[in-house]
Amino acid sequence: MNRYSAEEIRKGLKEHTVRLSDGTELPAIGQGTWYMGEVPGEAEREADALRLGLDLGMTVIDTAEMYGSGGAERIVGRAIKGRRDDAFLVSKVLPSHAGRSKIIKACEDSLKRLGTEAMDLYLLHWRGRVPLAETVEAMERLKRDGKIKRWGVSNLDTSDMEELINTPNGEECVINQVLYHLGSRGIEYDLLPWQRRADMPIMAYCPLAQGGSLRRELMGHPDVRSVAERLEATPAQVLLAWVIRQGNVLAIPKAASQEHVHENAAAAALHLSDEDAERLEMAFPAPSRKVPLEMV
């Protein structure tokens, strides 16, 4: 359902924003690129989808050196060629490359694939064997060298974040990217409140549960469908609107087609009522105790 005009979508994205610690404001819905760059014949279609997202105001593009073994970064580079200033570029470094001896080359390789001199945000993809203090030191060096403007982390739980913040310069971390959708609400028990207290946003990957594949009953659930019908929206739009309605959460759904890009962006124009949100949350309740951080 594309009942919202491009102007209404841009307005919705401007109304739903996330603020980083340095004052940078970003639209609360961005663009993910997982699984892009894996099929050569799809490259232009995928780049066109990202370009449309930029046109609509979804300026945040998230990728990683791991995605398609660099293929996704090349797609992003193709999409932003000639319009670098329109995009807020995010990429991620593998844990095996996160030490001071490897991260410089990993970052430079990503920059070459992206076709840019600097990244807006560089994330540790998940925690590995390299000490967090060493990764922080390396990230700060990349900042000083002008290769990245900010850094953050991904897939770190509350205890990891506490350790990170207590390392030298650990407070420079601006975001934590984790799995979060209506059917996976474990972070609401302690991680999300912790990050709110730290004034650090969450970046939610798989906010649509990979089209429902991570929680098969999600898209077809009667309550999700009922809310969608009331709002003249799709179930996917309802799920995205729910993720971003709380504030402090930036969702990065993947969309490799222009139709899905438009659908994702239009979610910012939806207005879930408190009754809508309560109905959805009763259907998929948050855990009442600490659970392990989910990852895919």
LOKEFI-118060 format. One record per residue: x, y, z of N, C-alpha, C in turn. Coordinates in nm, 2 decimals. Layout:
BEGIN
      n_u      n_v      n_w     ca_u     ca_v     ca_w      c_u      c_v      c_w
        X        Y        Z        X        Y        Z        X        Y        Z
...
***
This chain:
BEGIN
      n_u      n_v      n_w     ca_u     ca_v     ca_w      c_u      c_v      c_w
     0.08    -0.12     0.00     0.00     0.00     0.00     0.09     0.12     0.00
     0.08     0.20    -0.11     0.16     0.33    -0.12     0.07     0.45    -0.11
    -0.01     0.46    -0.01    -0.11     0.57    -0.01    -0.05     0.70     0.03
     0.08     0.70     0.08     0.15     0.82     0.12     0.23     0.88     0.00
     0.22     1.01    -0.02     0.30     1.07    -0.12     0.45     1.08    -0.08
     0.54     1.11    -0.17     0.68     1.13    -0.13     0.70     1.24    -0.03
     0.62     1.35    -0.05     0.62     1.46     0.04     0.58     1.42     0.18
     0.47     1.34     0.19     0.43     1.30     0.32     0.53     1.20     0.39
     0.60     1.12     0.31     0.70     1.03     0.36     0.82     1.11     0.41
     0.86     1.21     0.34     0.98     1.29     0.38     0.94     1.37     0.51
     0.82     1.41     0.52     0.77     1.48     0.64     0.78     1.39     0.76
     0.73     1.26     0.74     0.73     1.16     0.85     0.87     1.13     0.89
     0.96     1.12     0.80     1.10     1.09     0.84     1.17     1.20     0.91
     1.12     1.33     0.88     1.18     1.44     0.95     1.12     1.45     1.09
     1.00     1.40     1.11     0.94     1.40     1.24     0.99     1.29     1.33
     1.03     1.18     1.27     1.08     1.07     1.35     1.23     1.06     1.33
     1.30     1.11     1.43     1.45     1.12     1.42     1.51     1.06     1.55
     1.64     1.03     1.53     1.72     0.99     1.64     1.84     1.08     1.65
     1.88     1.12     1.77     1.99     1.21     1.79     2.11     1.14     1.85
     2.22     1.16     1.79     2.35     1.10     1.84     2.40     1.20     1.94
     2.50     1.15     2.02     2.56     1.23     2.13     2.62     1.36     2.08
     2.67     1.36     1.95     2.73     1.49     1.90     2.63     1.58     1.84
     2.50     1.55     1.86     2.39     1.64     1.81     2.34     1.61     1.67
     2.40     1.51     1.60     2.36     1.47     1.47     2.22     1.41     1.48
     2.13     1.46     1.39     2.00     1.40     1.39     1.98     1.31     1.26
     1.93     1.19     1.28     1.91     1.10     1.17     1.77     1.05     1.16
     1.72     1.02     1.04     1.58     0.97     1.03     1.58     0.83     1.10
     1.46     0.80     1.17     1.45     0.68     1.25     1.44     0.56     1.16
     1.42     0.57     1.03     1.42     0.45     0.94     1.53     0.47     0.84
     1.62     0.38     0.83     1.73     0.38     0.74     1.72     0.26     0.64
     1.84     0.23     0.58     1.84     0.12     0.48     1.95     0.02     0.52
     1.91    -0.11     0.53     2.00    -0.22     0.55     2.04    -0.28     0.41
     2.15    -0.35     0.41     2.21    -0.41     0.29     2.25    -0.55     0.30
     2.21    -0.62     0.41     2.24    -0.76     0.43     2.19    -0.84     0.31
     2.27    -0.93     0.25     2.24    -1.01     0.14     2.25    -0.93     0.00
     2.28    -0.81     0.01     2.30    -0.74    -0.12     2.44    -0.77    -0.17
     2.46    -0.75    -0.30     2.59    -0.77    -0.36     2.63    -0.91    -0.38
     2.54    -1.00    -0.37     2.57    -1.14    -0.38     2.54    -1.20    -0.52
     2.45    -1.13    -0.59     2.41    -1.18    -0.72     2.44    -1.07    -0.82
     2.55    -1.08    -0.91     2.59    -0.98    -1.00     2.48    -0.92    -1.08
     2.39    -1.00    -1.13     2.28    -0.95    -1.21     2.18    -0.86    -1.14
     2.19    -0.86    -1.01     2.09    -0.77    -0.93     2.16    -0.64    -0.88
     2.28    -0.62    -0.92     2.35    -0.50    -0.87     2.28    -0.37    -0.90
     2.24    -0.35    -1.02     2.18    -0.22    -1.05     2.05    -0.20    -0.99
     1.97    -0.31    -0.98     1.84    -0.30    -0.91     1.86    -0.27    -0.77
     1.95    -0.33    -0.70     1.98    -0.30    -0.56     2.03    -0.16    -0.54
     2.11    -0.11    -0.63     2.16     0.03    -0.62     2.05     0.13    -0.64
     1.96     0.09    -0.74     1.85     0.18    -0.76     1.75     0.19    -0.64
     1.74     0.08    -0.57     1.66     0.08    -0.45     1.72     0.17    -0.34
     1.85     0.16    -0.33     1.91     0.25    -0.23     1.90     0.40    -0.27
     1.91     0.43    -0.40     1.90     0.56    -0.45     1.76     0.62    -0.42
     1.66     0.54    -0.44     1.52     0.58    -0.41     1.51     0.61    -0.26
     1.56     0.52    -0.18     1.56     0.55    -0.03     1.62     0.68     0.00
     1.73     0.72    -0.06     1.79     0.85    -0.04     1.70     0.96    -0.08
     1.64     0.94    -0.20     1.55     1.04    -0.25     1.43     1.07    -0.15
     1.39     0.96    -0.09     1.27     0.97     0.01     1.31     1.02     0.14
     1.44     1.03     0.17     1.49     1.08     0.30     1.55     0.98     0.39
     1.56     0.85     0.35     1.62     0.75     0.43     1.77     0.75     0.41
     1.83     0.85     0.47     1.97     0.88     0.44     2.07     0.78     0.50
     2.03     0.71     0.61     2.12     0.62     0.67     2.13     0.49     0.59
     2.25     0.45     0.55     2.27     0.32     0.48     2.37     0.24     0.56
     2.33     0.13     0.60     2.41     0.04     0.69     2.46    -0.08     0.60
     2.59    -0.11     0.61     2.65    -0.22     0.54     2.76    -0.28     0.63
     2.84    -0.37     0.57     2.94    -0.43     0.65     3.04    -0.50     0.55
     3.17    -0.51     0.60     3.26    -0.58     0.51     3.23    -0.73     0.49
     3.15    -0.78     0.59     3.11    -0.92     0.58     3.00    -0.95     0.47
     2.92    -0.85     0.45     2.80    -0.88     0.36     2.85    -0.90     0.22
     2.82    -1.02     0.17     2.87    -1.05     0.03     3.02    -1.04     0.01
     3.09    -1.06     0.12     3.24    -1.05     0.12     3.28    -0.91     0.05
     3.22    -0.81     0.09     3.25    -0.68     0.04     3.15    -0.63    -0.07
     3.07    -0.73    -0.12     2.98    -0.70    -0.24     2.88    -0.59    -0.20
     2.83    -0.60    -0.08     2.72    -0.50    -0.04     2.78    -0.36    -0.03
     2.91    -0.35     0.02     2.97    -0.22     0.02     2.99    -0.16    -0.12
     3.02    -0.25    -0.22     3.03    -0.20    -0.36     2.90    -0.16    -0.41
     2.79    -0.22    -0.38     2.66    -0.18    -0.42     2.63    -0.04    -0.36
     2.66    -0.02    -0.23     2.64     0.11    -0.17     2.73     0.22    -0.24
     2.85     0.18    -0.27     2.94     0.28    -0.34     2.88     0.32    -0.48
     2.82     0.22    -0.54     2.75     0.25    -0.67     2.63     0.34    -0.65
     2.56     0.32    -0.55     2.44     0.39    -0.52     2.46     0.54    -0.49
     2.57     0.56    -0.42     2.60     0.70    -0.37     2.70     0.78    -0.46
     2.74     0.72    -0.57     2.83     0.78    -0.66     2.77     0.91    -0.71
     2.84     1.02    -0.69     2.79     1.15    -0.73     2.70     1.22    -0.63
     2.67     1.15    -0.52     2.57     1.21    -0.42     2.61     1.17    -0.28
     2.74     1.16    -0.25     2.79     1.12    -0.12     2.73     1.20    -0.01
     2.71     1.33    -0.03     2.66     1.41     0.08     2.52     1.38     0.12
     2.45     1.30     0.03     2.31     1.27     0.06     2.30     1.15     0.16
     2.41     1.08     0.19     2.41     0.96     0.26     2.48     0.97     0.39
     2.43     0.90     0.50     2.50     0.88     0.62     2.55     0.74     0.62
     2.68     0.71     0.59     2.73     0.58     0.57     2.78     0.51     0.70
     2.73     0.39     0.71     2.76     0.30     0.83     2.82     0.17     0.77
     2.94     0.13     0.82     2.98     0.00     0.79     3.04    -0.07     0.92
     3.07    -0.20     0.91     3.11    -0.27     1.02     3.23    -0.35     1.00
     3.32    -0.36     1.10     3.44    -0.44     1.09     3.42    -0.57     1.16
     3.47    -0.68     1.10     3.47    -0.81     1.16     3.55    -0.81     1.29
     3.51    -0.89     1.39     3.59    -0.90     1.51     3.73    -0.94     1.49
     3.76    -1.03     1.39     3.89    -1.07     1.36     3.98    -0.96     1.31
     3.92    -0.85     1.26     3.99    -0.74     1.21     3.99    -0.62     1.30
     3.94    -0.64     1.42     3.92    -0.53     1.51     4.04    -0.49     1.60
     4.15    -0.55     1.58     4.27    -0.51     1.66     4.35    -0.40     1.59
     4.44    -0.34     1.67     4.51    -0.23     1.61     4.60    -0.26     1.49
     4.64    -0.39     1.47     4.72    -0.43     1.36     4.64    -0.45     1.23
     4.51    -0.47     1.24     4.43    -0.50     1.12     4.32    -0.41     1.09
     4.27    -0.33     1.19     4.15    -0.25     1.16     4.18    -0.14     1.06
     4.30    -0.08     1.06     4.33     0.02     0.97     4.31    -0.02     0.82
     4.37    -0.14     0.79     4.35    -0.19     0.65     4.21    -0.23     0.62
     4.14    -0.29     0.72     4.00    -0.33     0.70     3.92    -0.20     0.67
     3.94    -0.10     0.74     3.87     0.03     0.72     3.90     0.09     0.58
     4.03     0.09     0.55     4.07     0.14     0.42     4.01     0.06     0.30
     4.00    -0.07     0.32     3.94    -0.16     0.22     3.79    -0.13     0.20
     3.73    -0.11     0.31     3.58    -0.07     0.31     3.57     0.06     0.24
     3.65     0.16     0.27     3.64     0.29     0.21     3.66     0.28     0.06
     3.75     0.20     0.01     3.77     0.18    -0.13     3.65     0.12    -0.20
     3.59     0.02    -0.13     3.47    -0.04    -0.19     3.35     0.06    -0.19
     3.34     0.14    -0.09     3.24     0.24    -0.08     3.26     0.36    -0.17
     3.39     0.38    -0.21     3.42     0.50    -0.30     3.42     0.63    -0.23
     3.46     0.63    -0.10     3.46     0.75    -0.02     3.58     0.76     0.06
     3.61     0.88     0.11     3.73     0.90     0.19     3.71     0.88     0.34
     3.58     0.89     0.38     3.55     0.88     0.52     3.41     0.82     0.54
     3.40     0.74     0.65     3.27     0.68     0.69     3.21     0.77     0.79
     3.08     0.78     0.79     3.01     0.86     0.90     3.01     0.78     1.03
     3.01     0.65     1.02     3.00     0.57     1.14     3.06     0.43     1.11
     3.14     0.38     1.20     3.21     0.25     1.19     3.18     0.17     1.31
     3.13     0.05     1.29     3.09    -0.03     1.40     3.17    -0.16     1.42
     3.20    -0.20     1.54     3.25    -0.34     1.56     3.13    -0.43     1.54
     3.14    -0.53     1.45     3.02    -0.61     1.41     2.97    -0.70     1.53
     3.06    -0.76     1.60     3.02    -0.83     1.73     3.15    -0.85     1.80
     3.14    -0.88     1.93     3.26    -0.90     2.01     3.33    -1.03     1.99
     3.46    -1.02     1.97     3.54    -1.14     1.95     3.65    -1.14     2.05
     3.77    -1.19     2.01     3.87    -1.21     2.11     3.96    -1.08     2.14
     3.95    -0.99     2.05     4.03    -0.87     2.07     3.97    -0.79     2.18
     4.05    -0.75     2.28     4.00    -0.67     2.39     3.93    -0.54     2.35
     3.82    -0.51     2.41     3.74    -0.39     2.38     3.83    -0.27     2.38
     3.92    -0.26     2.48     4.01    -0.14     2.49     4.10    -0.12     2.37
     4.14    -0.23     2.31     4.23    -0.23     2.19     4.14    -0.18     2.07
     4.02    -0.23     2.06     3.94    -0.18     1.95     3.90    -0.03     1.97
     3.87     0.01     2.09     3.84     0.15     2.11     3.96     0.24     2.07
     4.08     0.20     2.11     4.21     0.27     2.08     4.22     0.28     1.93
     4.19     0.17     1.86     4.20     0.17     1.71     4.10     0.26     1.65
     3.97     0.26     1.70     3.87     0.34     1.65     3.90     0.49     1.67
     3.96     0.52     1.78     4.00     0.66     1.80     4.11     0.71     1.71
     4.20     0.62     1.67     4.30     0.65     1.58     4.24     0.67     1.44
     4.14     0.59     1.40     4.08     0.61     1.27     4.00     0.75     1.27
     3.95     0.79     1.38     3.89     0.92     1.39     3.99     1.03     1.37
     4.10     1.02     1.44     4.21     1.12     1.43     4.26     1.13     1.29
     4.27     1.01     1.22     4.32     1.01     1.08     4.21     1.06     0.98
     4.09     1.08     1.03     3.99     1.13     0.94     3.92     1.03     0.85
     3.94     0.90     0.88     3.88     0.79     0.80     3.74     0.76     0.85
     3.71     0.79     0.97     3.58     0.77     1.02     3.54     0.89     1.11
     3.42     0.93     1.11     3.37     1.04     1.19     3.32     1.00     1.33
     3.27     0.88     1.34     3.22     0.83     1.47     3.24     0.68     1.47
     3.23     0.62     1.59     3.23     0.48     1.59     3.13     0.43     1.69
     3.09     0.30     1.68     3.00     0.24     1.77     3.02     0.09     1.77
     2.92     0.01     1.82     2.93    -0.13     1.83     2.81    -0.20     1.78
     2.81    -0.33     1.77     2.69    -0.41     1.73     2.69    -0.54     1.81
     2.57    -0.58     1.85     2.56    -0.71     1.92     2.63    -0.72     2.05
     2.63    -0.61     2.12     2.68    -0.60     2.26     2.57    -0.60     2.36
     2.57    -0.68     2.46     2.47    -0.68     2.56     2.51    -0.58     2.68
     2.42    -0.57     2.78     2.44    -0.47     2.88     2.57    -0.48     2.95
     2.61    -0.60     2.99     2.74    -0.61     3.06     2.86    -0.57     2.97
     2.85    -0.60     2.84     2.95    -0.56     2.75     2.96    -0.41     2.74
     2.84    -0.35     2.73     2.83    -0.20     2.72     2.89    -0.13     2.84
     2.86    -0.19     2.96     2.92    -0.13     3.08     3.07    -0.14     3.08
     3.12    -0.26     3.04     3.27    -0.27     3.03     3.32    -0.17     2.93
     3.26    -0.16     2.81     3.30    -0.07     2.71     3.31     0.08     2.76
     3.20     0.12     2.82     3.20     0.26     2.87     3.31     0.29     2.97
     3.35     0.19     3.05     3.45     0.21     3.15     3.60     0.19     3.10
     3.61     0.17     2.97     3.75     0.17     2.91     3.78     0.31     2.87
     3.91     0.34     2.86     3.95     0.47     2.81     3.89     0.51     2.68
     3.82     0.62     2.67     3.75     0.67     2.55     3.63     0.59     2.51
     3.59     0.49     2.60     3.48     0.41     2.57     3.35     0.49     2.56
     3.35     0.61     2.62     3.23     0.69     2.62     3.20     0.76     2.48
     3.30     0.74     2.40     3.29     0.80     2.26     3.20     0.71     2.17
     3.16     0.59     2.22     3.07     0.51     2.14     2.93     0.58     2.13
     2.88     0.59     2.00     2.76     0.66     1.98     2.64     0.58     1.96
     2.65     0.45     1.94     2.54     0.36     1.91     2.57     0.22     1.93
     2.47     0.14     1.95     2.48    -0.01     1.96     2.37    -0.07     1.86
     2.41    -0.15     1.77     2.32    -0.21     1.67     2.29    -0.35     1.72
     2.16    -0.38     1.74     2.12    -0.51     1.79     1.99    -0.56     1.72
     1.97    -0.68     1.73     1.84    -0.74     1.68     1.72    -0.69     1.76
     1.62    -0.64     1.69     1.51    -0.59     1.77     1.39    -0.58     1.68
     1.28    -0.65     1.72     1.15    -0.64     1.65     1.04    -0.68     1.75
     0.92    -0.66     1.70     0.81    -0.69     1.80     0.81    -0.83     1.85
     0.86    -0.93     1.78     0.87    -1.06     1.83     1.00    -1.10     1.90
     1.09    -1.00     1.91     1.21    -1.02     1.99     1.24    -0.89     2.07
     1.19    -0.90     2.19     1.19    -0.78     2.28     1.27    -0.79     2.40
     1.37    -0.88     2.40     1.45    -0.91     2.51     1.53    -0.79     2.56
     1.57    -0.70     2.46     1.65    -0.58     2.50     1.57    -0.49     2.59
     1.44    -0.50     2.59     1.36    -0.41     2.67     1.38    -0.43     2.82
     1.43    -0.55     2.86     1.45    -0.58     3.00     1.56    -0.49     3.07
     1.67    -0.48     3.00     1.78    -0.41     3.06     1.86    -0.33     2.96
     1.89    -0.38     2.84     1.98    -0.31     2.75     1.92    -0.18     2.70
     1.79    -0.18     2.66     1.73    -0.06     2.61     1.72     0.05     2.72
     1.68     0.02     2.84     1.68     0.12     2.95     1.82     0.17     2.98
     1.92     0.08     2.97     2.05     0.12     3.00     2.10     0.22     2.90
     2.07     0.20     2.77     2.11     0.29     2.67     2.04     0.42     2.67
     1.91     0.42     2.71     1.84     0.54     2.73     1.90     0.63     2.84
     1.94     0.56     2.95     2.01     0.64     3.06     2.14     0.69     3.01
     2.21     0.62     2.92     2.34     0.67     2.87     2.32     0.76     2.75
     2.19     0.79     2.71     2.16     0.88     2.60     2.23     0.83     2.47
     2.22     0.69     2.45     2.28     0.63     2.34     2.17     0.55     2.26
     2.15     0.59     2.14     2.04     0.52     2.06     2.08     0.37     2.03
     1.97     0.30     2.00     1.98     0.16     1.95     1.96     0.17     1.80
     2.04     0.09     1.73     2.01     0.07     1.58     1.95    -0.07     1.57
     1.83    -0.08     1.52     1.76    -0.21     1.52     1.78    -0.28     1.39
     1.85    -0.39     1.39     1.86    -0.47     1.26     1.75    -0.57     1.26
     1.71    -0.62     1.14     1.60    -0.71     1.12     1.47    -0.66     1.20
     1.43    -0.54     1.18     1.31    -0.49     1.25     1.19    -0.55     1.20
     1.19    -0.62     1.08     1.08    -0.69     1.03     1.10    -0.84     1.04
     1.19    -0.88     1.13     1.22    -1.02     1.16     1.25    -1.09     1.02
     1.33    -1.03     0.94     1.36    -1.08     0.81     1.23    -1.12     0.73
     1.14    -1.03     0.72     1.02    -1.06     0.65     0.93    -1.16     0.72
     0.95    -1.17     0.85     0.88    -1.27     0.93     0.94    -1.40     0.95
     1.05    -1.43     0.88     1.11    -1.56     0.88     1.17    -1.59     1.02
     1.21    -1.49     1.09     1.26    -1.51     1.23     1.15    -1.54     1.33
     1.03    -1.50     1.30     0.91    -1.52     1.38     0.79    -1.54     1.29
     0.77    -1.66     1.24     0.69    -1.68     1.13     0.54    -1.63     1.15
     0.50    -1.63     1.27     0.36    -1.59     1.29     0.34    -1.43     1.30
     0.46    -1.36     1.29     0.45    -1.22     1.31     0.37    -1.14     1.21
     0.40    -1.16     1.08     0.33    -1.09     0.97     0.19    -1.12     0.96
     0.16    -1.25     0.99     0.02    -1.29     0.97    -0.07    -1.29     1.09
    -0.01    -1.24     1.21    -0.09    -1.24     1.33    -0.21    -1.16     1.32
    -0.32    -1.21     1.37    -0.45    -1.13     1.36    -0.44    -0.99     1.41
    -0.37    -0.97     1.52    -0.37    -0.83     1.58    -0.28    -0.74     1.49
    -0.17    -0.79     1.44    -0.09    -0.71     1.35    -0.17    -0.67     1.22
    -0.24    -0.77     1.17    -0.32    -0.75     1.05    -0.44    -0.65     1.08
    -0.50    -0.66     1.19    -0.61    -0.57     1.23    -0.56    -0.43     1.24
    -0.45    -0.41     1.31    -0.40    -0.27     1.32    -0.36    -0.22     1.18
    -0.30    -0.31     1.09    -0.27    -0.26     0.96    -0.39    -0.22     0.88
    -0.50    -0.30     0.89    -0.62    -0.27     0.82    -0.68    -0.13     0.87
    -0.67    -0.11     1.00    -0.73     0.02     1.05    -0.65     0.13     0.99
    -0.52     0.12     0.98    -0.43     0.23     0.93    -0.42     0.23     0.78
    -0.48     0.14     0.71    -0.47     0.12     0.57    -0.32     0.11     0.53
    -0.26     0.02     0.61    -0.11     0.00     0.59    -0.09    -0.15     0.57
     0.04    -0.19     0.55     0.08    -0.33     0.55     0.13    -0.37     0.68
     0.13    -0.50     0.71     0.18    -0.55     0.84     0.33    -0.51     0.86
     0.41    -0.50     0.75     0.55    -0.46     0.76     0.55    -0.32     0.81
     0.47    -0.23     0.76     0.47    -0.09     0.80     0.43    -0.07     0.94
     0.34    -0.15     0.99     0.30    -0.15     1.13     0.41    -0.19     1.22
     0.48    -0.30     1.18     0.60    -0.34     1.26     0.71    -0.24     1.27
     0.73    -0.17     1.16     0.84    -0.07     1.16     0.79     0.05     1.24
     0.67     0.09     1.23     0.62     0.20     1.30     0.62     0.17     1.45
     0.60     0.05     1.49     0.61     0.01     1.63     0.75     0.02     1.68
     0.85    -0.02     1.60     0.99    -0.02     1.65     1.03     0.12     1.67
     1.00     0.22     1.59     1.05     0.36     1.60     0.96     0.45     1.69
     0.85     0.40     1.73     0.75     0.49     1.80     0.81     0.53     1.94
     0.89     0.45     2.00     0.94     0.48     2.13     1.05     0.59     2.14
     1.10     0.62     2.02     1.22     0.71     2.02     1.34     0.64     2.06
     1.46     0.70     2.02     1.59     0.64     2.06     1.62     0.51     1.99
     1.54     0.48     1.89     1.56     0.36     1.81     1.56     0.39     1.66
     1.66     0.35     1.59     1.68     0.37     1.45     1.67     0.23     1.38
     1.57     0.21     1.30     1.55     0.08     1.23     1.61     0.08     1.09
     1.67    -0.03     1.06     1.74    -0.04     0.93     1.69    -0.16     0.85
     1.57    -0.16     0.80     1.52    -0.27     0.72     1.59    -0.28     0.59
     1.60    -0.40     0.54     1.66    -0.41     0.40     1.55    -0.41     0.30
     1.57    -0.35     0.19     1.48    -0.35     0.08     1.55    -0.35    -0.05
     1.55    -0.45    -0.13     1.62    -0.46    -0.25     1.54    -0.42    -0.37
     1.41    -0.39    -0.35     1.32    -0.34    -0.46     1.27    -0.21    -0.43
     1.24    -0.13    -0.53     1.18     0.01    -0.51     1.05     0.00    -0.44
     0.97    -0.10    -0.46     0.84    -0.11    -0.40     0.85    -0.13    -0.25
     0.95    -0.21    -0.21     0.97    -0.23    -0.06     1.03    -0.11     0.00
     1.12    -0.04    -0.07     1.18     0.08    -0.02     1.07     0.18     0.01
     0.98     0.20    -0.08     0.87     0.30    -0.06     0.78     0.25     0.06
     0.76     0.12     0.07     0.68     0.07     0.18     0.74     0.10     0.31
     0.87     0.07     0.32     0.95     0.10     0.44     0.94     0.24     0.48
     0.97     0.33     0.39     0.98     0.47     0.42     0.85     0.53     0.46
     0.74     0.48     0.41     0.60     0.52     0.44     0.56     0.49     0.58
     0.63     0.39     0.64     0.60     0.36     0.78     0.62     0.48     0.88
     0.71     0.57     0.84     0.74     0.69     0.92     0.62     0.78     0.92
     0.53     0.77     0.83     0.41     0.85     0.82     0.29     0.79     0.90
     0.31     0.67     0.95     0.20     0.61     1.02     0.20     0.66     1.17
     0.08     0.66     1.22     0.07     0.71     1.36    -0.01     0.60     1.44
     0.07     0.52     1.51     0.01     0.41     1.59    -0.04     0.48     1.72
    -0.16     0.45     1.75    -0.22     0.50     1.88    -0.17     0.41     2.00
    -0.19     0.46     2.12    -0.15     0.39     2.24    -0.22     0.25     2.24
    -0.35     0.26     2.20    -0.43     0.13     2.19    -0.37     0.03     2.09
    -0.32     0.08     1.98    -0.26     0.00     1.88    -0.14    -0.07     1.94
    -0.05     0.01     2.00     0.07    -0.04     2.06     0.05    -0.14     2.17
    -0.05    -0.11     2.25    -0.08    -0.20     2.36    -0.13    -0.34     2.30
    -0.21    -0.33     2.20    -0.26    -0.46     2.14    -0.15    -0.54     2.08
    -0.06    -0.48     2.02     0.06    -0.55     1.96     0.15    -0.61     2.07
     0.17    -0.53     2.17     0.26    -0.57     2.28     0.20    -0.69     2.36
     0.07    -0.69     2.37     0.00    -0.80     2.44     0.01    -0.93     2.36
     0.01    -0.91     2.23     0.02    -1.03     2.14     0.16    -1.09     2.14
     0.26    -1.00     2.16     0.40    -1.04     2.16     0.47    -0.98     2.28
     0.44    -1.03     2.40     0.49    -0.96     2.52     0.64    -0.97     2.54
     0.69    -0.87     2.61     0.84    -0.87     2.64     0.86    -0.96     2.75
     0.98    -1.02     2.76     1.01    -1.12     2.87     1.02    -1.04     3.00
     0.98    -1.12     3.11     0.98    -1.06     3.24     1.11    -1.08     3.32
     1.21    -1.14     3.25     1.34    -1.16     3.31     1.45    -1.14     3.20
     1.57    -1.14     3.25     1.68    -1.13     3.16     1.69    -1.25     3.07
     1.71    -1.23     2.94     1.73    -1.33     2.84     1.86    -1.30     2.76
     1.93    -1.41     2.71     2.05    -1.38     2.63     2.02    -1.29     2.51
     2.11    -1.21     2.47     2.09    -1.12     2.36     2.08    -1.20     2.23
     1.97    -1.18     2.16     1.95    -1.26     2.03     2.04    -1.20     1.92
     2.09    -1.29     1.84     2.18    -1.25     1.72     2.14    -1.33     1.60
     2.15    -1.28     1.49     2.14    -1.36     1.36     2.25    -1.31     1.27
***
